[in-house]
Amino acid sequence: MQPEIHLSSTGSLAEVQNKVLRNTYMMLALTMIPTIIGAYMGMSINFSFMAQHPILSMLGMLAVMFGVFMGIAANRNNALGVVLLLAATGLFGLMLGPVLQAALHFSNGAQLIAMAAGGTGAIFFTLATIATVTKKDFSFMGKFLFVGLIMLVLASLANAFFHIPVASLAISAIAIMLFSGYILYDISQIIHGGETNYVMATLAIYLDIYNIFVNLLNLLMALAGNRD
């Protein structure tokens, strides 16, 4: 199965787009396996260093992520790209460790995690259906979403230093809306031929889902967490 799908003399653009979308959804389902394994491992790791040095930890994670992303992009048209993608999702699962540990400190922590997972699934399937059924071109959102993403990263770095609880809630709420917009944009890119590589498409949508889940869980912990 070739990650990069090209038009053939007998193939139509619609067929190519449908194949990319189908392969993307199949790969997206597959990425959940290393993510769950990584998350399970992450729950048993001591992340005290990250708590003591939040800014340094965040910068380190960003550096690792960008390095992995570059590796995936460079190998997106061969099998190594798929291997790196699965390895990256395992790493992201591992990075869920601190937030899952925090959630499980609540007496209703398991329910909060389940609610966050269910809410994330509902958001994804609703927006994916809208993008697929309406076939509306959401590419116009690209610049706005990119600017929003830069501002979100800067706000997150600033709040890692100032530790303002209300700001944390606002950042999480904005992140959910931002990455929800990215789901529409990324799926629209596939449908309208802007993305023909299912490895890169899977990575983009995976990151949307991952960030929605993490931020939704953060909101649920702050608003519905029960420490009794």
Phi and psi restraints in degrees (value plus and minus 20) as a CYANA .aco file:
   2 GLN   PHI    -105.1   -65.1
   2 GLN   PSI     107.6   147.6
   3 PRO   PHI     -79.1   -39.1
   3 PRO   PSI     -58.5   -18.5
   4 GLU   PHI    -114.8   -74.8
   4 GLU   PSI     101.9   141.9
   5 ILE   PHI    -129.6   -89.6
   5 ILE   PSI     106.8   146.8
   6 HIS   PHI    -132.0   -92.0
   6 HIS   PSI     137.7   177.7
   7 LEU   PHI     -90.8   -50.8
   7 LEU   PSI     120.5   160.5
   8 SER   PHI    -131.4   -91.4
   8 SER   PSI     152.8   192.8
   9 SER   PHI     -85.1   -45.1
   9 SER   PSI     -44.9    -4.9
  10 THR   PHI    -122.9   -82.9
  10 THR   PSI     -29.2    10.8
  11 GLY   PHI    -114.0   -74.0
  11 GLY   PSI     126.6   166.6
  12 SER   PHI    -118.9   -78.9
  12 SER   PSI     140.9   180.9
  13 LEU   PHI     -79.6   -39.6
  13 LEU   PSI     -59.8   -19.8
  14 ALA   PHI     -82.3   -42.3
  14 ALA   PSI     -60.0   -20.0
  15 GLU   PHI     -84.7   -44.7
  15 GLU   PSI     -61.8   -21.8
  16 VAL   PHI     -83.3   -43.3
  16 VAL   PSI     -65.6   -25.6
  17 GLN   PHI     -82.6   -42.6
  17 GLN   PSI     -62.2   -22.2
  18 ASN   PHI     -83.9   -43.9
  18 ASN   PSI     -57.5   -17.5
  19 LYS   PHI     -88.0   -48.0
  19 LYS   PSI     -61.9   -21.9
  20 VAL   PHI     -82.2   -42.2
  20 VAL   PSI     -64.2   -24.2
  21 LEU   PHI     -84.2   -44.2
  21 LEU   PSI     -62.8   -22.8
  22 ARG   PHI     -83.9   -43.9
  22 ARG   PSI     -65.8   -25.8
  23 ASN   PHI     -84.3   -44.3
  23 ASN   PSI     -56.3   -16.3
  24 THR   PHI     -83.5   -43.5
  24 THR   PSI     -65.3   -25.3
  25 TYR   PHI     -85.3   -45.3
  25 TYR   PSI     -58.3   -18.3
  26 MET   PHI     -83.9   -43.9
  26 MET   PSI     -64.8   -24.8
  27 MET   PHI     -87.9   -47.9
  27 MET   PSI     -55.6   -15.6
  28 LEU   PHI     -82.1   -42.1
  28 LEU   PSI     -62.0   -22.0
  29 ALA   PHI     -83.5   -43.5
  29 ALA   PSI     -59.1   -19.1
  30 LEU   PHI     -86.0   -46.0
  30 LEU   PSI     -54.3   -14.3
  31 THR   PHI     -86.2   -46.2
  31 THR   PSI     -38.7     1.3
  32 MET   PHI     -87.5   -47.5
  32 MET   PSI     -46.0    -6.0
  33 ILE   PHI     -86.1   -46.1
  33 ILE   PSI     -76.8   -36.8
  34 PRO   PHI     -84.5   -44.5
  34 PRO   PSI     -48.2    -8.2
  35 THR   PHI     -84.6   -44.6
  35 THR   PSI     -65.8   -25.8
  36 ILE   PHI     -85.8   -45.8
  36 ILE   PSI     -61.7   -21.7
  37 ILE   PHI     -82.6   -42.6
  37 ILE   PSI     -65.2   -25.2
  38 GLY   PHI     -82.8   -42.8
  38 GLY   PSI     -60.6   -20.6
  39 ALA   PHI     -84.8   -44.8
  39 ALA   PSI     -60.0   -20.0
  40 TYR   PHI     -82.2   -42.2
  40 TYR   PSI     -63.0   -23.0
  41 MET   PHI     -87.1   -47.1
  41 MET   PSI     -60.0   -20.0
  42 GLY   PHI     -82.8   -42.8
  42 GLY   PSI     -48.6    -8.6
  43 MET   PHI     -89.9   -49.9
  43 MET   PSI     -36.2     3.8
  44 SER   PHI    -123.5   -83.5
  44 SER   PSI     -15.3    24.7
  45 ILE   PHI    -118.3   -78.3
  45 ILE   PSI     122.6   162.6
  46 ASN   PHI    -103.9   -63.9
  46 ASN   PSI      93.0   133.0
  47 PHE   PHI    -124.1   -84.1
  47 PHE   PSI      10.6    50.6
  48 SER   PHI     -81.6   -41.6
  48 SER   PSI     -51.8   -11.8
  49 PHE   PHI     -81.1   -41.1
  49 PHE   PSI     -59.2   -19.2
  50 MET   PHI     -86.2   -46.2
  50 MET   PSI     -57.2   -17.2
  51 ALA   PHI     -88.4   -48.4
  51 ALA   PSI     -55.7   -15.7
  52 GLN   PHI     -98.1   -58.1
  52 GLN   PSI     -48.0    -8.0
  53 HIS   PHI    -151.4  -111.4
  53 HIS   PSI      49.5    89.5
  54 PRO   PHI     -83.2   -43.2
  54 PRO   PSI     -61.4   -21.4
  55 ILE   PHI     -88.6   -48.6
  55 ILE   PSI     -66.5   -26.5
  56 LEU   PHI     -81.4   -41.4
  56 LEU   PSI     -60.3   -20.3
  57 SER   PHI     -85.8   -45.8
  57 SER   PSI     -61.6   -21.6
  58 MET   PHI     -85.3   -45.3
  58 MET   PSI     -62.5   -22.5
  59 LEU   PHI     -84.6   -44.6
  59 LEU   PSI     -59.5   -19.5
  60 GLY   PHI     -84.0   -44.0
  60 GLY   PSI     -62.0   -22.0
  61 MET   PHI     -84.9   -44.9
  61 MET   PSI     -60.4   -20.4
  62 LEU   PHI     -82.6   -42.6
  62 LEU   PSI     -60.9   -20.9
  63 ALA   PHI     -83.7   -43.7
  63 ALA   PSI     -64.1   -24.1
  64 VAL   PHI     -83.8   -43.8
  64 VAL   PSI     -64.2   -24.2
  65 MET   PHI     -81.5   -41.5
  65 MET   PSI     -65.3   -25.3
  66 PHE   PHI     -85.4   -45.4
  66 PHE   PSI     -55.2   -15.2
  67 GLY   PHI     -83.8   -43.8
  67 GLY   PSI     -63.5   -23.5
  68 VAL   PHI     -85.3   -45.3
  68 VAL   PSI     -62.2   -22.2
  69 PHE   PHI     -81.3   -41.3
  69 PHE   PSI     -60.5   -20.5
  70 MET   PHI     -84.0   -44.0
  70 MET   PSI     -59.1   -19.1
  71 GLY   PHI     -84.6   -44.6
  71 GLY   PSI     -61.9   -21.9
  72 ILE   PHI     -84.6   -44.6
  72 ILE   PSI     -65.6   -25.6
  73 ALA   PHI     -82.2   -42.2
  73 ALA   PSI     -59.0   -19.0
  74 ALA   PHI     -89.6   -49.6
  74 ALA   PSI     -43.8    -3.8
  75 ASN   PHI    -138.3   -98.3
  75 ASN   PSI       5.1    45.1
  76 ARG   PHI     -85.4   -45.4
  76 ARG   PSI     -38.9     1.1
  77 ASN   PHI    -122.9   -82.9
  77 ASN   PSI      -6.3    33.7
  78 ASN   PHI    -159.5  -119.5
  78 ASN   PSI     154.1   194.1
  79 ALA   PHI     -83.1   -43.1
  79 ALA   PSI     -48.6    -8.6
  80 LEU   PHI     -81.9   -41.9
  80 LEU   PSI     -53.0   -13.0
  81 GLY   PHI     -81.5   -41.5
  81 GLY   PSI     -59.4   -19.4
  82 VAL   PHI     -86.2   -46.2
  82 VAL   PSI     -63.0   -23.0
  83 VAL   PHI     -81.8   -41.8
  83 VAL   PSI     -65.1   -25.1
  84 LEU   PHI     -85.1   -45.1
  84 LEU   PSI     -56.3   -16.3
  85 LEU   PHI     -82.6   -42.6
  85 LEU   PSI     -66.6   -26.6
  86 LEU   PHI     -85.4   -45.4
  86 LEU   PSI     -58.1   -18.1
  87 ALA   PHI     -84.0   -44.0
  87 ALA   PSI     -60.1   -20.1
  88 ALA   PHI     -83.8   -43.8
  88 ALA   PSI     -60.4   -20.4
  89 THR   PHI     -89.6   -49.6
  89 THR   PSI     -50.6   -10.6
  90 GLY   PHI     -85.2   -45.2
  90 GLY   PSI     -59.6   -19.6
  91 LEU   PHI     -85.2   -45.2
  91 LEU   PSI     -60.7   -20.7
  92 PHE   PHI     -84.6   -44.6
  92 PHE   PSI     -56.9   -16.9
  93 GLY   PHI     -82.1   -42.1
  93 GLY   PSI     -62.0   -22.0
  94 LEU   PHI     -80.1   -40.1
  94 LEU   PSI     -58.7   -18.7
  95 MET   PHI     -91.3   -51.3
  95 MET   PSI     -31.7     8.3
  96 LEU   PHI     -94.1   -54.1
  96 LEU   PSI     -34.7     5.3
  97 GLY   PHI     -66.5   -26.5
  97 GLY   PSI     -74.8   -34.8
  98 PRO   PHI     -79.9   -39.9
  98 PRO   PSI     -63.0   -23.0
  99 VAL   PHI     -91.6   -51.6
  99 VAL   PSI     -54.1   -14.1
 100 LEU   PHI     -90.6   -50.6
 100 LEU   PSI     -59.2   -19.2
 101 GLN   PHI     -81.0   -41.0
 101 GLN   PSI     -62.8   -22.8
 102 ALA   PHI     -83.1   -43.1
 102 ALA   PSI     -61.5   -21.5
 103 ALA   PHI     -84.5   -44.5
 103 ALA   PSI     -59.8   -19.8
 104 LEU   PHI     -94.6   -54.6
 104 LEU   PSI     -26.2    13.8
 105 HIS   PHI     -95.3   -55.3
 105 HIS   PSI     -36.5     3.5
 106 PHE   PHI    -105.0   -65.0
 106 PHE   PSI     128.1   168.1
 107 SER   PHI     -85.1   -45.1
 107 SER   PSI     -47.4    -7.4
 108 ASN   PHI    -125.9   -85.9
 108 ASN   PSI       7.6    47.6
 109 GLY   PHI     -79.6   -39.6
 109 GLY   PSI     -63.1   -23.1
 110 ALA   PHI     -81.9   -41.9
 110 ALA   PSI     -58.5   -18.5
 111 GLN   PHI     -88.1   -48.1
 111 GLN   PSI     -57.1   -17.1
 112 LEU   PHI     -83.1   -43.1
 112 LEU   PSI     -62.4   -22.4
 113 ILE   PHI     -83.7   -43.7
 113 ILE   PSI     -62.9   -22.9
 114 ALA   PHI     -84.3   -44.3
 114 ALA   PSI     -60.1   -20.1
 115 MET   PHI     -84.7   -44.7
 115 MET   PSI     -61.0   -21.0
 116 ALA   PHI     -84.7   -44.7
 116 ALA   PSI     -61.6   -21.6
 117 ALA   PHI     -85.6   -45.6
 117 ALA   PSI     -63.7   -23.7
 118 GLY   PHI     -85.1   -45.1
 118 GLY   PSI     -62.0   -22.0
 119 GLY   PHI     -84.7   -44.7
 119 GLY   PSI     -60.0   -20.0
 120 THR   PHI     -84.0   -44.0
 120 THR   PSI     -63.3   -23.3
 121 GLY   PHI     -81.6   -41.6
 121 GLY   PSI     -62.6   -22.6
 122 ALA   PHI     -83.7   -43.7
 122 ALA   PSI     -62.5   -22.5
 123 ILE   PHI     -82.3   -42.3
 123 ILE   PSI     -66.8   -26.8
 124 PHE   PHI     -82.4   -42.4
 124 PHE   PSI     -70.8   -30.8
 125 PHE   PHI     -85.6   -45.6
 125 PHE   PSI     -55.0   -15.0
 126 THR   PHI     -85.6   -45.6
 126 THR   PSI     -69.4   -29.4
 127 LEU   PHI     -90.7   -50.7
 127 LEU   PSI     -57.1   -17.1
 128 ALA   PHI     -83.0   -43.0
 128 ALA   PSI     -59.2   -19.2
 129 THR   PHI     -85.5   -45.5
 129 THR   PSI     -62.9   -22.9
 130 ILE   PHI     -79.8   -39.8
 130 ILE   PSI     -67.9   -27.9
 131 ALA   PHI     -84.8   -44.8
 131 ALA   PSI     -56.9   -16.9
 132 THR   PHI     -98.9   -58.9
 132 THR   PSI     -65.3   -25.3
 133 VAL   PHI     -93.1   -53.1
 133 VAL   PSI     -65.6   -25.6
 134 THR   PHI     -95.1   -55.1
 134 THR   PSI     -46.1    -6.1
 135 LYS   PHI      35.7    75.7
 135 LYS   PSI       4.2    44.2
 136 LYS   PHI     -88.5   -48.5
 136 LYS   PSI     120.5   160.5
 137 ASP   PHI    -105.0   -65.0
 137 ASP   PSI      90.7   130.7
 138 PHE   PHI    -118.4   -78.4
 138 PHE   PSI      -2.7    37.3
 139 SER   PHI     -84.1   -44.1
 139 SER   PSI     -42.5    -2.5
 140 PHE   PHI     -83.9   -43.9
 140 PHE   PSI     -37.6     2.4
 141 MET   PHI    -101.1   -61.1
 141 MET   PSI     -31.4     8.6
 142 GLY   PHI     -74.2   -34.2
 142 GLY   PSI     -73.3   -33.3
 143 LYS   PHI     -84.8   -44.8
 143 LYS   PSI     -61.9   -21.9
 144 PHE   PHI     -82.2   -42.2
 144 PHE   PSI     -64.4   -24.4
 145 LEU   PHI     -85.8   -45.8
 145 LEU   PSI     -58.8   -18.8
 146 PHE   PHI     -85.0   -45.0
 146 PHE   PSI     -63.9   -23.9
 147 VAL   PHI     -82.2   -42.2
 147 VAL   PSI     -62.1   -22.1
 148 GLY   PHI     -82.1   -42.1
 148 GLY   PSI     -57.9   -17.9
 149 LEU   PHI     -85.6   -45.6
 149 LEU   PSI     -63.4   -23.4
 150 ILE   PHI     -80.9   -40.9
 150 ILE   PSI     -65.1   -25.1
 151 MET   PHI     -84.3   -44.3
 151 MET   PSI     -57.1   -17.1
 152 LEU   PHI     -85.2   -45.2
 152 LEU   PSI     -63.3   -23.3
 153 VAL   PHI     -82.0   -42.0
 153 VAL   PSI     -64.8   -24.8
 154 LEU   PHI     -83.9   -43.9
 154 LEU   PSI     -61.5   -21.5
 155 ALA   PHI     -85.2   -45.2
 155 ALA   PSI     -58.7   -18.7
 156 SER   PHI     -86.1   -46.1
 156 SER   PSI     -61.9   -21.9
 157 LEU   PHI     -83.6   -43.6
 157 LEU   PSI     -61.6   -21.6
 158 ALA   PHI     -84.4   -44.4
 158 ALA   PSI     -62.3   -22.3
 159 ASN   PHI     -93.7   -53.7
 159 ASN   PSI     -42.2    -2.2
 160 ALA   PHI     -84.6   -44.6
 160 ALA   PSI     -44.2    -4.2
 161 PHE   PHI    -109.7   -69.7
 161 PHE   PSI     -62.2   -22.2
 162 PHE   PHI    -109.6   -69.6
 162 PHE   PSI     -43.5    -3.5
 163 HIS   PHI      34.2    74.2
 163 HIS   PSI      38.7    78.7
 164 ILE   PHI    -118.8   -78.8
 164 ILE   PSI      92.1   132.1
 165 PRO   PHI     -76.0   -36.0
 165 PRO   PSI     -64.6   -24.6
 166 VAL   PHI     -83.4   -43.4
 166 VAL   PSI     -57.8   -17.8
 167 ALA   PHI     -85.4   -45.4
 167 ALA   PSI     -56.8   -16.8
 168 SER   PHI     -81.7   -41.7
 168 SER   PSI     -62.1   -22.1
 169 LEU   PHI     -84.7   -44.7
 169 LEU   PSI     -63.1   -23.1
 170 ALA   PHI     -84.0   -44.0
 170 ALA   PSI     -62.2   -22.2
 171 ILE   PHI     -82.4   -42.4
 171 ILE   PSI     -62.5   -22.5
 172 SER   PHI     -84.7   -44.7
 172 SER   PSI     -62.6   -22.6
 173 ALA   PHI     -83.8   -43.8
 173 ALA   PSI     -64.0   -24.0
 174 ILE   PHI     -84.7   -44.7
 174 ILE   PSI     -59.7   -19.7
 175 ALA   PHI     -81.4   -41.4
 175 ALA   PSI     -61.2   -21.2
 176 ILE   PHI     -81.4   -41.4
 176 ILE   PSI     -64.7   -24.7
 177 MET   PHI     -86.4   -46.4
 177 MET   PSI     -60.8   -20.8
 178 LEU   PHI     -83.8   -43.8
 178 LEU   PSI     -68.7   -28.7
 179 PHE   PHI     -95.5   -55.5
 179 PHE   PSI     -41.6    -1.6
 180 SER   PHI     -86.0   -46.0
 180 SER   PSI     -61.6   -21.6
 181 GLY   PHI     -82.2   -42.2
 181 GLY   PSI     -56.9   -16.9
 182 TYR   PHI     -87.0   -47.0
 182 TYR   PSI     -51.1   -11.1
 183 ILE   PHI     -81.8   -41.8
 183 ILE   PSI     -66.7   -26.7
 184 LEU   PHI     -79.7   -39.7
 184 LEU   PSI     -65.2   -25.2
 185 TYR   PHI     -85.0   -45.0
 185 TYR   PSI     -67.9   -27.9
 186 ASP   PHI     -87.4   -47.4
 186 ASP   PSI     -60.8   -20.8
 187 ILE   PHI     -90.3   -50.3
 187 ILE   PSI     -57.0   -17.0
 188 SER   PHI     -81.4   -41.4
 188 SER   PSI     -57.0   -17.0
 189 GLN   PHI     -80.2   -40.2
 189 GLN   PSI     -58.9   -18.9
 190 ILE   PHI     -88.8   -48.8
 190 ILE   PSI     -69.0   -29.0
 191 ILE   PHI     -81.5   -41.5
 191 ILE   PSI     -55.1   -15.1
 192 HIS   PHI    -120.9   -80.9
 192 HIS   PSI      -6.8    33.2
 193 GLY   PHI      61.5   101.5
 193 GLY   PSI     -10.4    29.6
 194 GLY   PHI     -96.6   -56.6
 194 GLY   PSI     -41.0    -1.0
 195 GLU   PHI    -152.5  -112.5
 195 GLU   PSI      97.5   137.5
 196 THR   PHI    -134.1   -94.1
 196 THR   PSI     -12.4    27.6
 197 ASN   PHI    -133.2   -93.2
 197 ASN   PSI      95.2   135.2
 198 TYR   PHI     -92.9   -52.9
 198 TYR   PSI     -41.9    -1.9
 199 VAL   PHI     -86.2   -46.2
 199 VAL   PSI     -68.3   -28.3
 200 MET   PHI     -88.6   -48.6
 200 MET   PSI     -56.7   -16.7
 201 ALA   PHI     -84.6   -44.6
 201 ALA   PSI     -61.6   -21.6
 202 THR   PHI     -83.3   -43.3
 202 THR   PSI     -63.9   -23.9
 203 LEU   PHI     -79.2   -39.2
 203 LEU   PSI     -65.0   -25.0
 204 ALA   PHI     -82.6   -42.6
 204 ALA   PSI     -68.1   -28.1
 205 ILE   PHI     -90.3   -50.3
 205 ILE   PSI     -56.3   -16.3
 206 TYR   PHI     -78.3   -38.3
 206 TYR   PSI     -65.4   -25.4
 207 LEU   PHI     -84.3   -44.3
 207 LEU   PSI     -56.0   -16.0
 208 ASP   PHI     -80.9   -40.9
 208 ASP   PSI     -69.6   -29.6
 209 ILE   PHI     -84.0   -44.0
 209 ILE   PSI     -65.0   -25.0
 210 TYR   PHI     -78.1   -38.1
 210 TYR   PSI     -68.3   -28.3
 211 ASN   PHI     -89.1   -49.1
 211 ASN   PSI     -54.3   -14.3
 212 ILE   PHI     -84.3   -44.3
 212 ILE   PSI     -65.1   -25.1
 213 PHE   PHI     -80.6   -40.6
 213 PHE   PSI     -69.1   -29.1
 214 VAL   PHI     -80.7   -40.7
 214 VAL   PSI     -66.5   -26.5
 215 ASN   PHI     -92.9   -52.9
 215 ASN   PSI     -53.1   -13.1
 216 LEU   PHI     -87.5   -47.5
 216 LEU   PSI     -59.3   -19.3
 217 LEU   PHI     -85.2   -45.2
 217 LEU   PSI     -59.4   -19.4
 218 ASN   PHI     -80.2   -40.2
 218 ASN   PSI     -62.9   -22.9
 219 LEU   PHI     -84.7   -44.7
 219 LEU   PSI     -63.3   -23.3
 220 LEU   PHI     -83.9   -43.9
 220 LEU   PSI     -59.2   -19.2
 221 MET   PHI     -83.5   -43.5
 221 MET   PSI     -60.8   -20.8
 222 ALA   PHI     -91.9   -51.9
 222 ALA   PSI     -54.6   -14.6
 223 LEU   PHI    -120.4   -80.4
 223 LEU   PSI     -45.4    -5.4
 224 ALA   PHI    -150.1  -110.1
 224 ALA   PSI     -15.1    24.9
 225 GLY   PHI     -87.8   -47.8
 225 GLY   PSI     116.2   156.2
 226 ASN   PHI    -136.6   -96.6
 226 ASN   PSI      91.8   131.8
 227 ARG   PHI    -107.7   -67.7
 227 ARG   PSI     -24.3    15.7
